[in-house]
Amino acid sequence: MTVESTAARKPRRSSGTKRAAGAASARKTAAATAQPHDAEPQLVQLLTPEGERVDAGDHPDVAEFAHFVADITTEDLRGLYRDMVLTRRFDGEATALQRQGELGLWASLLGQEAAQIGSGRALRDDDYVFPTYREHGVAWCRGVDPTNLLGMFRGVNHGGWDPTTNNFHLYTIVIGSQTLHATGYAMGVAKDGADSAVIAYFGDGASSQGDVMEAFNFAAVYNSPVVFFCQNNQWAISEPTERQMRVPLYQRAQGFGFPGIRVDGNDVLACLAVTRWALDRARRGEGPTLVEAFTYRMGAHTTSDDPTKYRRDEETAAWEAKDPILRLKAHLLASGGADEAFFAELEAESETLGKRVREVVRSMPDPDTMAIFENVYADGHALVDEERAQFAAYLASFEGGE
């Protein structure tokens, strides 16, 4: 298990805390083990697909990142497992609700739970998150009620939560634009002298957007305290990664002058450790980091997509064996960290969550039909007034009809 990263500017080390020293050493080690573009990329991995902890003593490069989860307890591991299980259950309920006609669309995170929960639990309360439209696990970590995520997909609101309450921005549908928002916000954080950090989530397909490249450049030039967290689920809808880029995704950071690192996106411990490392860099004034969480989208891109049309069953089956939830469960069982009673209790909790999600969605009130014409122009507009009148007449034509 080796680590790859691009070279970064020389760190400005703080008062010499153990974590700061570990982070600086991690970057130095990562840069020293960087490989040519044609070399096989390797992952930061702390938990194998079989659920075994990687022996940091045999892998000094991994040991530097393992330092960031050295204080993890059995209770913490059970908490991470609970997060992933409940997030998956919520996601499954949302998919089912869409199939039943209760939601217009749904973007599933199935298979990406470890990347989202690991990175989400690395954040402090004062950090700020800019998500795409699939970060249901990160929203869970930030304390956003999962039912609030569904209003937009049901068409009853434009978001469903106050971004300032949980420092979790509204979902972004425009591909890649949130990286620019995150960079600008991080520039403001730096100007204010705060020691908080910003994280921007996006996918492998979004990494080809010009907005993302511009965000990388601004973040590098202004040394912004932002972590670019790319969930590489290997399919930009029907386009595989190998048709999107000629080099491993994390190496794109090299051209902008900041570190890039690839982590096993199905390993919740590794995602937690690497994100803590990257956030630590940002808080110490060392600028941005690109984290590529190498994972897999087990389901469809959205419920309007059919992945059987463009990818092989053998590929999906191979990744099912790397399931992030089964991986941590195997570790908990083998280490004695959890017993069957724990899993049974969690199953009951997930059933309760599923029932609540169904009830809340089906009881959501419809929005005011005419509200679509409000707040279009500050001073009103004759054309909007005409359209409003036409639509009102159209609705009235159904009143009293069969």
Steps between C-alpha positions, in 0.01 A plus 500: 500500500678811383383855469524730204478876511627792301760732648376794702643827618716485812279480811481775756506285808311619804590464866617146446194306596513129440232520232673781312827311503325188375331690220823661382675165510212341310531751220876455484465121484222520244703728274801273529300197384331674209519296180499582126167550330515156341551326834210317661336736752480364851263579778521615855329204665465429871234230486519222239193375311507201736467730799857470627690802633810581299813460711644852500831360621546326164403809302669818627325715240158380612606539863518876455130509411407235755621755755183699431277213616729376776247615758206312343308289751274199464208729574615728217512205262148399596393859441650502151328171423168637624541810285559293188214257565243770571616710205463200272153427636388858446643492148319176422171641625543808282564283194188296576293815549608628160399171339160538667455846350555691825822668380580638159861381504760360737880479486610198703825477697494119515859378535643839594407497868857467632628795296221723626483389863878486540552848359189639667609387847840662446340845496471742790178684571648827374614353167278565199378247244411557134331183370374384163164319497615159626659582839223348711756341734682828554166669569435233762834575665418871505172440682266579211175308541498250210136574423603861428706373207191369326296818458692615195473157336125504568471850358364669811796730576835617368717340766332420825749613764682811619865470388624716788353275767724205422766666281374276220411680179197417289541227239654618174355361179725693260798271457821629659390854585513434875881473484516867406259589779714302746820665384355848533363419844839360604674815377268695730579268790870566450445877479304487825787322671284205608651154542201315358512316168274449199430180309351467152357172373479403135527196274745375242284632217485845659880507516498558124295818535672833448353629827698238693825588326443868573430418863824304521695792360346767724535279807867440426585862422321630809611211721138443597414264790287269287494124450379381161345161568435309180297181525628311200223245455649425157194588294394848390152371420595261217854628440777295667794669666753379243316705236507812713870541580844368406651508850368395841259764616684604816808586292315793346586696812867492400444747218353752743769468765327327789485140627276233360445166668299188423322318782301179505150646485347180637715516814329726753810516724730604217251765382476634855879511540582657163228763531623592847850532356381724217286716729793532739717634215232752411464626856875550534507724196651248259233538236278263305512123458335274244375173650390235252283243675522198270161333534215364289144599429310177563171626365385730224625855453145611580166323486469613136809296407544130414859389572443157344519674163865598536681292764558130552352293781845356573631846582218572741541159665871562556422823683223343705775297666653830613179626659596764761235392750583130483867589537453681829252240624758226441753701699261560788409132521859378475624745761211445738396862460134412445272202546177383340297698750659821375417418138144399589443826686636695207271314261202600712619861499531494121144368470378790713691746282356350183145527631552863604642591159197349324253674726667841479533496122139399442375770734699785346257775398495601136641846429281789390453438129519871416817559704712427193421850374613675817845656554588486130543876464541740789253751353276264309482445124218520250593169334504316832162653587364374169640152556358492852153589370519235226607230743229598750241471223639161400470370859150643532390304191532179704281619786177308515606284207484123483 
